[in-house]
């Protein structure tokens, strides 16, 4: 069982490897663009979603890890302070 730490092949690829991959993919650019254009033209949702995630940016995810969806309205301040001071 792996316990973390450095492993062969782990981590970010080197800049040279990224450039090499881009050079290999460059001849397919026109085909990929046409496929995206076709998907957008017919209104295929995954193509539309992909386009807008790159064009306008992916919406930020909001994660509630503290209240389990409940509101914290009218919580006495001493309770909040008490919870933060627990160790």
N, C-alpha and C positions, 0 to 999 in steps of 0.2 A: 504494500500500500504506500503510495507516494505521500510524503509528509511536507511537501513544499520545498522551497529553496531553488537553487539554480539547477536547470535541467538542460540537456542538449536540445537545441532547436527551439527553446523557449525564448520569449521576449520579442522585441520589435526587430523586424528585418532590417538589414543594413540599407543605407541609401543606394548602394550599387545594385542590390537585389530589387529594390523598388523601381529604379530606373530601367533595369532589365525587363521587368514585368510590363512596365508601360510601353517599352519598345515592342514587346511581343504582341501587346493588345492593340497598338496603333493601327495596323491594317484592318482591324475589325470595327473601327470607329464608325464608319459610314453605315455598316450593316446594323450596328447597335442603335444608331440614331434613327434609321428607317424603321426598325422594329418598335422603338419607343413611339415614333410618330404614328405608326399603324395602330398600336394599342390605344393611343390617345384619340385617334380619329374615330375608332369604333366605340370609344367610351368604356373600355375595359378597366374596371376600378383599380386593380393593382398597378397598372401603368400610370393612371392619373395620380394615385397616391405617391408613387415613386417620384414622379415629376415634381409634385408640389413639395415633397420633403427635401428635394435638392434645390428647387427654385426659391422657396420661401423659408425653408428651414423646418426641421421636425419640431412639432409642438413639444413643450417641456412636459415631462411627467410630474404629477404631484403625488407624493406618497405620504400617507398619514401613518407614522410609526409610533405615535404616542397616545392618541385618544380613541383609536378604533372607531373613528367616524363620529364620535359624540362631540357635542359642543362644550366649550369650557366657559360658558356664561355663568356669572355670579358665583365663581368658586372663591371661597375665602382665601385671602392672601397668605395667611399662616399655613394653610395646607400646601400651597405651591412652594413656599419657602421651605417647609418641612421636607417635602419630597426631594428637593434639590440638595439638601444637606445630608441625606442618608448616604451611608457608605457601604 
